[in-house]
Amino acid sequence: AFRARTRLLSGPEPLAAADTLDAVLGQAGARPWDRSPDDARVVSGVRAGSLRIRDAVGTWPQVAENWRSVDVLEDPASEERINDVLLSYQQ
């Protein structure tokens, strides 16, 4: 049987099975370095072995509502008018 002496694939090094859970939970959540309360609750529950699937489902986060009215252009193909509108939103 042929066996390569060097690794042919590039990328992450293989992990021992015992290290996999910690590696996955270390990167879990939308922003592991700044976890939301729901992310932290799920990671904590998985680590403790107390989280059930139905408990894992959280709610949508409450975020500030941001909206602005938009004027529809009469001639949307007018590049100059589009640029004027886009520049007005930068202010």
C-alpha positions, 0 to 999 in steps of 0.5 A: 500500500502506498503511503505519502511521507508528507501531508499533501493537503494544506490547511488546519492541522488535524485535532485529537478527538478529545480536543475537538469540542473545546476547539469548536466552542472556542470559535462558536457564535457570530463573534467569538471575541464578543459573544451575545448573551444568547451565544454565551448561553448556548456555549455555556449550556453545551460545555455543561452538557445541560443544553437541549435543542429546544433550549438552544433556540433564542429570540431575535436580538433587539436592535435599534430601528433605523430607517429613512424615507427614500425618494424614487427617481423619475429617471433612474437611469440618470447617473448624475441624479443617482450620484446626487442621491447617493451623496445626499445619504452620506451626510 
